[in-house]
Amino acid sequence: MTFLAKPKLHHPELHKNSLGYTRRDYEGAISTLCAGCGHDSISAAIVRACFELELPPHRIAKLSGIGCSSKTPTYFLGASHGFNSVHGRMPSVLTGANLANRDLIYLGVSGDGDSASIGLGQFAHAMRRGVNMVYIVENNGVYGLTKGQFSATSDKGAKSKRGLENSDEAIDLVGMALQLGATFVARSFSGDKAQLVPLIEAALRHEGAAFIDCISPCVAFNNHMGSTKSFDYVREHNAAVNYLDVITGREEITVDYAPGSVEMVTQHDGSKLRLRKLHVEYDMHDRVSAMTYMQQRQAAGEIVTGLLYVDPAPHDMHGYLKTSDTPLNALQEDALVPGSAALTKINAGLR
């Protein structure tokens, strides 16, 4: 497979973050996806989120499986660690890497075919184990690389480009993530960067299993009348539960305003932040309420987007397993090989 590299030369006065990186430093190769593909919009949102959070690219590990979505890590974070696994196996490969080196920031990118079919069990175990990662599913409801067959997330009754109707019930990955114990669950739309970028930023700062289901229309096979994953359908049925932004740690800014109202807040850099306080019926810290709300809005034909649930005090897999605070690749031999006496003690405890 041939990838087109972007020219290294760029305008010398491009804006830089505090690390000295420009946004170009967070990009990758030139995309070979279809022009207008929603996946490219997600890649651009990841680039912007990492640039704004001022993350060192070499401290990020990006992993993927197979599919159009799993090609996208080539198009962002070109200076980061990367691994393209086999179909549906990204979560287990990422879990192993995370156990070996907990100091990296892990970003897993997958698709609805990769995660909701052959990789469904892998997805489930990554969520229930609390692997500290950002898991993004670029969800278009079809198998784009094999000419547009329905995927497991395609809604029942949706029509294909050839007019065929899907007769199977859809798998709701958001509902599964909530039920399985993910501590950060969100849904967004590739065409809504104002919502998607802050969600990715918040997920990257979250210490636990963070899942984002991002509806991403396939312009080749699933952006037509009758599709429930098309640009027009999602824009018409989008029910955003909140308006989001992410603020990094500085001197505290406090506000006090009534539920349902809008408040303009001046940030440290002088910019204005428009906050809309959630209605009192929705609590993003209540897992059961989030699951109920999702079901209610789905029954009303709405696609709920935004931050649906977040645990304010999350725990990740390392906490459950009581692993070493030092990454395995940094441990000395005496810690990695404790000796025969330690092995004898372990064996005795298993008898």
VOVEX-609912 format. One record per residue (C-alpha): residue in one letter; x, y, z. Coordinates in nm, 3 decimals, padded with zeros to 5 digits. Layout:
N
<atom r="A" xx="X" yy="Y" zz="Z"/>
...
//
This chain:
351
<atom r="M" xx="00.000" yy="00.000" zz="00.000"/>
<atom r="T" xx="00.134" yy="00.342" zz="-00.097"/>
<atom r="F" xx="00.092" yy="00.646" zz="00.128"/>
<atom r="L" xx="00.136" yy="01.004" zz="00.016"/>
<atom r="A" xx="00.351" yy="01.209" zz="00.250"/>
<atom r="K" xx="00.278" yy="01.574" zz="00.313"/>
<atom r="P" xx="00.555" yy="01.824" zz="00.236"/>
<atom r="K" xx="00.771" yy="01.901" zz="00.539"/>
<atom r="L" xx="00.802" yy="02.269" zz="00.452"/>
<atom r="H" xx="00.533" yy="02.499" zz="00.590"/>
<atom r="H" xx="00.484" yy="02.865" zz="00.676"/>
<atom r="P" xx="00.740" yy="02.966" zz="00.940"/>
<atom r="E" xx="00.485" yy="03.165" zz="01.139"/>
<atom r="L" xx="00.231" yy="02.890" zz="01.202"/>
<atom r="H" xx="00.091" yy="02.908" zz="01.555"/>
<atom r="K" xx="00.276" yy="02.685" zz="01.802"/>
<atom r="N" xx="00.168" yy="02.543" zz="02.136"/>
<atom r="S" xx="00.384" yy="02.563" zz="02.449"/>
<atom r="L" xx="00.579" yy="02.253" zz="02.338"/>
<atom r="G" xx="00.684" yy="02.428" zz="02.018"/>
<atom r="Y" xx="00.465" yy="02.212" zz="01.793"/>
<atom r="T" xx="00.236" yy="02.342" zz="01.519"/>
<atom r="R" xx="-00.085" yy="02.167" zz="01.427"/>
<atom r="R" xx="00.097" yy="02.025" zz="01.125"/>
<atom r="D" xx="00.321" yy="01.832" zz="01.365"/>
<atom r="Y" xx="00.017" yy="01.632" zz="01.476"/>
<atom r="E" xx="-00.088" yy="01.538" zz="01.123"/>
<atom r="G" xx="00.003" yy="01.225" zz="00.925"/>
<atom r="A" xx="00.007" yy="01.118" zz="00.562"/>
<atom r="I" xx="-00.237" yy="01.246" zz="00.301"/>
<atom r="S" xx="-00.570" yy="01.062" zz="00.325"/>
<atom r="T" xx="-00.661" yy="00.814" zz="00.053"/>
<atom r="L" xx="-01.023" yy="00.783" zz="00.171"/>
<atom r="C" xx="-01.312" yy="00.902" zz="-00.045"/>
<atom r="A" xx="-01.341" yy="01.280" zz="-00.075"/>
<atom r="G" xx="-01.589" yy="01.399" zz="00.189"/>
<atom r="C" xx="-01.556" yy="01.089" zz="00.409"/>
<atom r="G" xx="-01.663" yy="01.161" zz="00.766"/>
<atom r="H" xx="-01.360" yy="00.967" zz="00.891"/>
<atom r="D" xx="-01.131" yy="01.245" zz="00.768"/>
<atom r="S" xx="-01.328" yy="01.493" zz="00.980"/>
<atom r="I" xx="-01.267" yy="01.272" zz="01.285"/>
<atom r="S" xx="-00.895" yy="01.261" zz="01.203"/>
<atom r="A" xx="-00.891" yy="01.641" zz="01.187"/>
<atom r="A" xx="-01.070" yy="01.658" zz="01.524"/>
<atom r="I" xx="-00.809" yy="01.426" zz="01.681"/>
<atom r="V" xx="-00.529" yy="01.644" zz="01.541"/>
<atom r="R" xx="-00.686" yy="01.958" zz="01.682"/>
<atom r="A" xx="-00.758" yy="01.800" zz="02.023"/>
<atom r="C" xx="-00.400" yy="01.675" zz="02.068"/>
<atom r="F" xx="-00.258" yy="02.010" zz="01.954"/>
<atom r="E" xx="-00.479" yy="02.210" zz="02.190"/>
<atom r="L" xx="-00.406" yy="01.977" zz="02.483"/>
<atom r="E" xx="-00.035" yy="02.018" zz="02.404"/>
<atom r="L" xx="00.033" yy="01.645" zz="02.416"/>
<atom r="P" xx="00.381" yy="01.529" zz="02.314"/>
<atom r="P" xx="00.320" yy="01.315" zz="02.001"/>
<atom r="H" xx="00.581" yy="01.058" zz="02.108"/>
<atom r="R" xx="00.384" yy="00.989" zz="02.427"/>
<atom r="I" xx="00.076" yy="00.876" zz="02.232"/>
<atom r="A" xx="00.016" yy="00.520" zz="02.108"/>
<atom r="K" xx="-00.249" yy="00.478" zz="01.838"/>
<atom r="L" xx="-00.386" yy="00.133" zz="01.755"/>
<atom r="S" xx="-00.645" yy="00.008" zz="01.508"/>
<atom r="G" xx="-00.790" yy="-00.303" zz="01.345"/>
<atom r="I" xx="-00.915" yy="-00.350" zz="00.988"/>
<atom r="G" xx="-01.148" yy="-00.133" zz="00.780"/>
<atom r="C" xx="-01.175" yy="00.220" zz="00.644"/>
<atom r="S" xx="-01.176" yy="00.354" zz="00.999"/>
<atom r="S" xx="-00.869" yy="00.154" zz="01.094"/>
<atom r="K" xx="-00.674" yy="00.313" zz="00.807"/>
<atom r="T" xx="-00.719" yy="00.659" zz="00.956"/>
<atom r="P" xx="-00.435" yy="00.648" zz="01.216"/>
<atom r="T" xx="-00.205" yy="00.682" zz="00.913"/>
<atom r="Y" xx="-00.357" yy="01.025" zz="00.857"/>
<atom r="F" xx="-00.295" yy="01.173" zz="01.204"/>
<atom r="L" xx="-00.018" yy="01.174" zz="01.467"/>
<atom r="G" xx="00.255" yy="01.069" zz="01.227"/>
<atom r="A" xx="00.521" yy="01.105" zz="01.499"/>
<atom r="S" xx="00.336" yy="00.880" zz="01.747"/>
<atom r="H" xx="00.368" yy="00.509" zz="01.815"/>
<atom r="G" xx="00.134" yy="00.304" zz="01.598"/>
<atom r="F" xx="00.016" yy="-00.054" zz="01.553"/>
<atom r="N" xx="-00.238" yy="-00.187" zz="01.303"/>
<atom r="S" xx="-00.372" yy="-00.519" zz="01.433"/>
<atom r="V" xx="-00.587" yy="-00.784" zz="01.265"/>
<atom r="H" xx="-00.964" yy="-00.757" zz="01.229"/>
<atom r="G" xx="-01.139" yy="-00.695" zz="01.562"/>
<atom r="R" xx="-00.830" yy="-00.749" zz="01.777"/>
<atom r="M" xx="-00.728" yy="-00.390" zz="01.847"/>
<atom r="P" xx="-00.859" yy="-00.389" zz="02.211"/>
<atom r="S" xx="-00.654" yy="-00.691" zz="02.323"/>
<atom r="V" xx="-00.335" yy="-00.565" zz="02.156"/>
<atom r="L" xx="-00.388" yy="-00.225" zz="02.319"/>
<atom r="T" xx="-00.456" yy="-00.391" zz="02.656"/>
<atom r="G" xx="-00.125" yy="-00.575" zz="02.638"/>
<atom r="A" xx="00.064" yy="-00.260" zz="02.544"/>
<atom r="N" xx="-00.105" yy="-00.069" zz="02.825"/>
<atom r="L" xx="-00.008" yy="-00.333" zz="03.081"/>
<atom r="A" xx="00.354" yy="-00.317" zz="02.965"/>
<atom r="N" xx="00.380" yy="00.063" zz="02.956"/>
<atom r="R" xx="00.118" yy="00.255" zz="03.151"/>
<atom r="D" xx="00.289" yy="00.590" zz="03.089"/>
<atom r="L" xx="00.171" yy="00.626" zz="02.729"/>
<atom r="I" xx="-00.160" yy="00.780" zz="02.621"/>
<atom r="Y" xx="-00.358" yy="00.511" zz="02.438"/>
<atom r="L" xx="-00.591" yy="00.590" zz="02.148"/>
<atom r="G" xx="-00.779" yy="00.303" zz="01.985"/>
<atom r="V" xx="-00.959" yy="00.369" zz="01.656"/>
<atom r="S" xx="-01.206" yy="00.118" zz="01.518"/>
<atom r="G" xx="-01.518" yy="00.088" zz="01.307"/>
<atom r="D" xx="-01.864" yy="-00.058" zz="01.343"/>
<atom r="G" xx="-01.763" yy="-00.369" zz="01.149"/>
<atom r="D" xx="-01.437" yy="-00.402" zz="01.339"/>
<atom r="S" xx="-01.593" yy="-00.356" zz="01.686"/>
<atom r="A" xx="-01.958" yy="-00.460" zz="01.661"/>
<atom r="S" xx="-01.911" yy="-00.786" zz="01.469"/>
<atom r="I" xx="-01.587" yy="-00.985" zz="01.480"/>
<atom r="G" xx="-01.447" yy="-00.766" zz="01.759"/>
<atom r="L" xx="-01.759" yy="-00.742" zz="01.977"/>
<atom r="G" xx="-01.613" yy="-00.961" zz="02.252"/>
<atom r="Q" xx="-01.287" yy="-00.765" zz="02.242"/>
<atom r="F" xx="-01.480" yy="-00.438" zz="02.276"/>
<atom r="A" xx="-01.681" yy="-00.574" zz="02.569"/>
<atom r="H" xx="-01.378" yy="-00.690" zz="02.768"/>
<atom r="A" xx="-01.187" yy="-00.364" zz="02.715"/>
<atom r="M" xx="-01.484" yy="-00.172" zz="02.857"/>
<atom r="R" xx="-01.549" yy="-00.400" zz="03.155"/>
<atom r="R" xx="-01.180" yy="-00.418" zz="03.247"/>
<atom r="G" xx="-01.149" yy="-00.042" zz="03.256"/>
<atom r="V" xx="-00.851" yy="-00.021" zz="03.020"/>
<atom r="N" xx="-00.719" yy="00.336" zz="03.034"/>
<atom r="M" xx="-00.774" yy="00.432" zz="02.672"/>
<atom r="V" xx="-00.977" yy="00.645" zz="02.435"/>
<atom r="Y" xx="-01.182" yy="00.407" zz="02.220"/>
<atom r="I" xx="-01.328" yy="00.580" zz="01.913"/>
<atom r="V" xx="-01.565" yy="00.392" zz="01.682"/>
<atom r="E" xx="-01.607" yy="00.563" zz="01.345"/>
<atom r="N" xx="-01.959" yy="00.438" zz="01.288"/>
<atom r="N" xx="-02.102" yy="00.447" zz="00.934"/>
<atom r="G" xx="-02.330" yy="00.144" zz="00.946"/>
<atom r="V" xx="-02.172" yy="-00.032" zz="00.648"/>
<atom r="Y" xx="-01.868" yy="-00.230" zz="00.539"/>
<atom r="G" xx="-01.712" yy="00.038" zz="00.321"/>
<atom r="L" xx="-01.413" yy="-00.168" zz="00.202"/>
<atom r="T" xx="-01.634" yy="-00.450" zz="00.072"/>
<atom r="K" xx="-01.894" yy="-00.243" zz="-00.116"/>
<atom r="G" xx="-02.145" yy="-00.137" zz="00.145"/>
<atom r="Q" xx="-02.305" yy="-00.440" zz="00.314"/>
<atom r="F" xx="-02.498" yy="-00.360" zz="00.634"/>
<atom r="S" xx="-02.292" yy="-00.372" zz="00.951"/>
<atom r="A" xx="-02.416" yy="-00.476" zz="01.295"/>
<atom r="T" xx="-02.487" yy="-00.111" zz="01.391"/>
<atom r="S" xx="-02.712" yy="-00.045" zz="01.092"/>
<atom r="D" xx="-03.065" yy="00.033" zz="01.210"/>
<atom r="K" xx="-03.346" yy="-00.209" zz="01.138"/>
<atom r="G" xx="-03.541" yy="-00.081" zz="00.839"/>
<atom r="A" xx="-03.254" yy="00.126" zz="00.700"/>
<atom r="K" xx="-03.207" yy="00.097" zz="00.325"/>
<atom r="S" xx="-02.886" yy="00.028" zz="00.139"/>
<atom r="K" xx="-02.772" yy="00.219" zz="-00.167"/>
<atom r="R" xx="-02.923" yy="-00.058" zz="-00.383"/>
<atom r="G" xx="-03.258" yy="-00.032" zz="-00.203"/>
<atom r="L" xx="-03.229" yy="-00.341" zz="00.016"/>
<atom r="E" xx="-03.380" yy="-00.311" zz="00.366"/>
<atom r="N" xx="-03.197" yy="-00.422" zz="00.679"/>
<atom r="S" xx="-03.405" yy="-00.679" zz="00.870"/>
<atom r="D" xx="-03.177" yy="-00.716" zz="01.173"/>
<atom r="E" xx="-03.184" yy="-00.523" zz="01.500"/>
<atom r="A" xx="-02.893" yy="-00.285" zz="01.550"/>
<atom r="I" xx="-02.624" yy="-00.328" zz="01.814"/>
<atom r="D" xx="-02.599" yy="-00.012" zz="02.024"/>
<atom r="L" xx="-02.235" yy="00.022" zz="02.129"/>
<atom r="V" xx="-02.314" yy="00.321" zz="02.352"/>
<atom r="G" xx="-02.570" yy="00.118" zz="02.545"/>
<atom r="M" xx="-02.323" yy="-00.168" zz="02.577"/>
<atom r="A" xx="-02.044" yy="00.062" zz="02.699"/>
<atom r="L" xx="-02.275" yy="00.202" zz="02.966"/>
<atom r="Q" xx="-02.383" yy="-00.144" zz="03.079"/>
<atom r="L" xx="-02.031" yy="-00.288" zz="03.078"/>
<atom r="G" xx="-01.886" yy="-00.023" zz="03.307"/>
<atom r="A" xx="-01.709" yy="00.231" zz="03.086"/>
<atom r="T" xx="-01.643" yy="00.543" zz="03.294"/>
<atom r="F" xx="-01.670" yy="00.792" zz="03.005"/>
<atom r="V" xx="-01.933" yy="00.741" zz="02.734"/>
<atom r="A" xx="-02.017" yy="00.985" zz="02.457"/>
<atom r="R" xx="-02.165" yy="01.001" zz="02.110"/>
<atom r="S" xx="-02.094" yy="01.258" zz="01.844"/>
<atom r="F" xx="-02.120" yy="01.326" zz="01.473"/>
<atom r="S" xx="-01.825" yy="01.371" zz="01.239"/>
<atom r="G" xx="-01.988" yy="01.682" zz="01.094"/>
<atom r="D" xx="-02.007" yy="01.859" zz="01.434"/>
<atom r="K" xx="-01.647" yy="01.948" zz="01.515"/>
<atom r="A" xx="-01.755" yy="02.203" zz="01.776"/>
<atom r="Q" xx="-01.890" yy="01.913" zz="01.982"/>
<atom r="L" xx="-01.647" yy="01.640" zz="01.880"/>
<atom r="V" xx="-01.317" yy="01.816" zz="01.958"/>
<atom r="P" xx="-01.400" yy="01.891" zz="02.326"/>
<atom r="L" xx="-01.528" yy="01.535" zz="02.367"/>
<atom r="I" xx="-01.198" yy="01.392" zz="02.241"/>
<atom r="E" xx="-01.004" yy="01.633" zz="02.463"/>
<atom r="A" xx="-01.205" yy="01.530" zz="02.769"/>
<atom r="A" xx="-01.165" yy="01.160" zz="02.683"/>
<atom r="L" xx="-00.787" yy="01.199" zz="02.648"/>
<atom r="R" xx="-00.772" yy="01.352" zz="02.996"/>
<atom r="H" xx="-00.997" yy="01.084" zz="03.147"/>
<atom r="E" xx="-00.821" yy="00.811" zz="03.348"/>
<atom r="G" xx="-01.024" yy="00.505" zz="03.261"/>
<atom r="A" xx="-01.215" yy="00.342" zz="02.976"/>
<atom r="A" xx="-01.341" yy="00.630" zz="02.758"/>
<atom r="F" xx="-01.567" yy="00.540" zz="02.466"/>
<atom r="I" xx="-01.685" yy="00.771" zz="02.186"/>
<atom r="D" xx="-01.929" yy="00.644" zz="01.924"/>
<atom r="C" xx="-01.892" yy="00.886" zz="01.632"/>
<atom r="I" xx="-02.147" yy="00.861" zz="01.352"/>
<atom r="S" xx="-01.949" yy="00.908" zz="01.033"/>
<atom r="P" xx="-02.146" yy="00.888" zz="00.705"/>
<atom r="C" xx="-01.997" yy="00.680" zz="00.424"/>
<atom r="V" xx="-02.024" yy="00.907" zz="00.120"/>
<atom r="A" xx="-01.984" yy="00.610" zz="-00.116"/>
<atom r="F" xx="-02.238" yy="00.363" zz="00.025"/>
<atom r="N" xx="-02.443" yy="00.511" zz="00.312"/>
<atom r="N" xx="-02.525" yy="00.879" zz="00.252"/>
<atom r="H" xx="-02.850" yy="00.842" zz="00.062"/>
<atom r="M" xx="-03.224" yy="00.876" zz="00.128"/>
<atom r="G" xx="-03.331" yy="00.589" zz="00.353"/>
<atom r="S" xx="-03.002" yy="00.564" zz="00.542"/>
<atom r="T" xx="-03.011" yy="00.645" zz="00.913"/>
<atom r="K" xx="-02.636" yy="00.719" zz="00.913"/>
<atom r="S" xx="-02.643" yy="00.990" zz="00.643"/>
<atom r="F" xx="-02.546" yy="01.354" zz="00.695"/>
<atom r="D" xx="-02.901" yy="01.477" zz="00.644"/>
<atom r="Y" xx="-03.064" yy="01.216" zz="00.870"/>
<atom r="V" xx="-02.828" yy="01.272" zz="01.163"/>
<atom r="R" xx="-02.852" yy="01.652" zz="01.141"/>
<atom r="E" xx="-03.233" yy="01.627" zz="01.137"/>
<atom r="H" xx="-03.255" yy="01.384" zz="01.431"/>
<atom r="N" xx="-02.961" yy="01.500" zz="01.644"/>
<atom r="A" xx="-03.062" yy="01.563" zz="02.007"/>
<atom r="A" xx="-02.756" yy="01.708" zz="02.180"/>
<atom r="V" xx="-02.772" yy="01.670" zz="02.559"/>
<atom r="N" xx="-02.504" yy="01.929" zz="02.635"/>
<atom r="Y" xx="-02.268" yy="02.191" zz="02.498"/>
<atom r="L" xx="-01.908" yy="02.122" zz="02.590"/>
<atom r="D" xx="-01.564" yy="02.268" zz="02.625"/>
<atom r="V" xx="-01.248" yy="02.158" zz="02.805"/>
<atom r="I" xx="-01.037" yy="02.389" zz="03.022"/>
<atom r="T" xx="-00.690" yy="02.283" zz="03.135"/>
<atom r="G" xx="-00.573" yy="02.347" zz="03.490"/>
<atom r="R" xx="-00.510" yy="02.714" zz="03.574"/>
<atom r="E" xx="-00.647" yy="02.958" zz="03.828"/>
<atom r="E" xx="-01.007" yy="02.867" zz="03.899"/>
<atom r="I" xx="-01.285" yy="03.045" zz="03.712"/>
<atom r="T" xx="-01.622" yy="03.027" zz="03.885"/>
<atom r="V" xx="-01.972" yy="03.107" zz="03.763"/>
<atom r="D" xx="-02.318" yy="03.086" zz="03.913"/>
<atom r="Y" xx="-02.619" yy="03.072" zz="03.685"/>
<atom r="A" xx="-02.957" yy="02.904" zz="03.676"/>
<atom r="P" xx="-03.033" yy="02.567" zz="03.514"/>
<atom r="G" xx="-03.142" yy="02.604" zz="03.154"/>
<atom r="S" xx="-02.978" yy="02.944" zz="03.109"/>
<atom r="V" xx="-02.676" yy="03.049" zz="02.905"/>
<atom r="E" xx="-02.368" yy="03.216" zz="03.053"/>
<atom r="M" xx="-02.075" yy="03.389" zz="02.877"/>
<atom r="V" xx="-01.747" yy="03.321" zz="03.060"/>
<atom r="T" xx="-01.415" yy="03.493" zz="02.986"/>
<atom r="Q" xx="-01.124" yy="03.246" zz="02.971"/>
<atom r="H" xx="-00.762" yy="03.293" zz="03.069"/>
<atom r="D" xx="-00.665" yy="03.375" zz="02.710"/>
<atom r="G" xx="-00.940" yy="03.635" zz="02.676"/>
<atom r="S" xx="-01.167" yy="03.416" zz="02.465"/>
<atom r="K" xx="-01.536" yy="03.376" zz="02.547"/>
<atom r="L" xx="-01.694" yy="03.046" zz="02.645"/>
<atom r="R" xx="-02.068" yy="03.004" zz="02.599"/>
<atom r="L" xx="-02.203" yy="02.765" zz="02.861"/>
<atom r="R" xx="-02.548" yy="02.611" zz="02.849"/>
<atom r="K" xx="-02.644" yy="02.449" zz="03.178"/>
<atom r="L" xx="-02.811" yy="02.112" zz="03.138"/>
<atom r="H" xx="-03.175" yy="02.070" zz="03.220"/>
<atom r="V" xx="-03.227" yy="01.925" zz="03.565"/>
<atom r="E" xx="-03.371" yy="01.596" zz="03.435"/>
<atom r="Y" xx="-03.039" yy="01.483" zz="03.289"/>
<atom r="D" xx="-02.749" yy="01.381" zz="03.511"/>
<atom r="M" xx="-02.433" yy="01.274" zz="03.326"/>
<atom r="H" xx="-02.301" yy="01.119" zz="03.650"/>
<atom r="D" xx="-02.595" yy="00.875" zz="03.679"/>
<atom r="R" xx="-02.530" yy="00.562" zz="03.472"/>
<atom r="V" xx="-02.883" yy="00.422" zz="03.507"/>
<atom r="S" xx="-03.046" yy="00.754" zz="03.416"/>
<atom r="A" xx="-02.819" yy="00.783" zz="03.112"/>
<atom r="M" xx="-02.924" yy="00.437" zz="02.992"/>
<atom r="T" xx="-03.292" yy="00.522" zz="03.044"/>
<atom r="Y" xx="-03.260" yy="00.856" zz="02.865"/>
<atom r="M" xx="-03.090" yy="00.690" zz="02.569"/>
<atom r="Q" xx="-03.374" yy="00.438" zz="02.536"/>
<atom r="Q" xx="-03.640" yy="00.709" zz="02.562"/>
<atom r="R" xx="-03.483" yy="00.931" zz="02.296"/>
<atom r="Q" xx="-03.418" yy="00.634" zz="02.069"/>
<atom r="A" xx="-03.787" yy="00.541" zz="02.090"/>
<atom r="A" xx="-03.867" yy="00.899" zz="01.987"/>
<atom r="G" xx="-03.646" yy="00.863" zz="01.679"/>
<atom r="E" xx="-03.368" yy="01.087" zz="01.808"/>
<atom r="I" xx="-02.992" yy="01.037" zz="01.804"/>
<atom r="V" xx="-02.855" yy="01.158" zz="02.135"/>
<atom r="T" xx="-02.513" yy="01.321" zz="02.113"/>
<atom r="G" xx="-02.284" yy="01.473" zz="02.372"/>
<atom r="L" xx="-02.127" yy="01.352" zz="02.695"/>
<atom r="L" xx="-02.374" yy="01.089" zz="02.809"/>
<atom r="Y" xx="-02.198" yy="00.956" zz="03.118"/>
<atom r="V" xx="-01.879" yy="01.025" zz="03.311"/>
<atom r="D" xx="-01.761" yy="00.883" zz="03.642"/>
<atom r="P" xx="-01.603" yy="01.169" zz="03.840"/>
<atom r="A" xx="-01.379" yy="00.924" zz="04.028"/>
<atom r="P" xx="-01.280" yy="00.659" zz="03.771"/>
<atom r="H" xx="-01.050" yy="00.361" zz="03.824"/>
<atom r="D" xx="-00.857" yy="00.186" zz="03.551"/>
<atom r="M" xx="-00.728" yy="-00.167" zz="03.498"/>
<atom r="H" xx="-00.396" yy="-00.101" zz="03.675"/>
<atom r="G" xx="-00.581" yy="-00.005" zz="03.992"/>
<atom r="Y" xx="-00.789" yy="-00.322" zz="03.985"/>
<atom r="L" xx="-00.488" yy="-00.546" zz="03.919"/>
<atom r="K" xx="-00.257" yy="-00.357" zz="04.158"/>
<atom r="T" xx="00.019" yy="-00.349" zz="03.898"/>
<atom r="S" xx="00.356" yy="-00.182" zz="03.938"/>
<atom r="D" xx="00.359" yy="00.199" zz="03.924"/>
<atom r="T" xx="00.671" yy="00.167" zz="03.709"/>
<atom r="P" xx="00.619" yy="00.053" zz="03.347"/>
<atom r="L" xx="00.750" yy="-00.298" zz="03.285"/>
<atom r="N" xx="01.001" yy="-00.170" zz="03.029"/>
<atom r="A" xx="01.159" yy="00.045" zz="03.301"/>
<atom r="L" xx="01.187" yy="-00.224" zz="03.570"/>
<atom r="Q" xx="01.526" yy="-00.370" zz="03.654"/>
<atom r="E" xx="01.601" yy="-00.742" zz="03.633"/>
<atom r="D" xx="01.570" yy="-00.802" zz="04.007"/>
<atom r="A" xx="01.210" yy="-00.677" zz="03.997"/>
<atom r="L" xx="01.117" yy="-00.862" zz="03.678"/>
<atom r="V" xx="01.279" yy="-01.190" zz="03.794"/>
<atom r="P" xx="01.218" yy="-01.215" zz="04.172"/>
<atom r="G" xx="01.383" yy="-01.559" zz="04.197"/>
<atom r="S" xx="01.292" yy="-01.917" zz="04.284"/>
<atom r="A" xx="01.191" yy="-01.836" zz="04.643"/>
<atom r="A" xx="00.913" yy="-01.607" zz="04.524"/>
<atom r="L" xx="00.795" yy="-01.866" zz="04.270"/>
<atom r="T" xx="00.789" yy="-02.134" zz="04.541"/>
<atom r="K" xx="00.576" yy="-01.911" zz="04.761"/>
<atom r="I" xx="00.330" yy="-01.845" zz="04.477"/>
<atom r="N" xx="00.302" yy="-02.216" zz="04.394"/>
<atom r="A" xx="00.244" yy="-02.297" zz="04.762"/>
<atom r="G" xx="-00.043" yy="-02.052" zz="04.775"/>
<atom r="L" xx="-00.212" yy="-02.232" zz="04.483"/>
<atom r="R" xx="-00.206" yy="-02.577" zz="04.641"/>
//
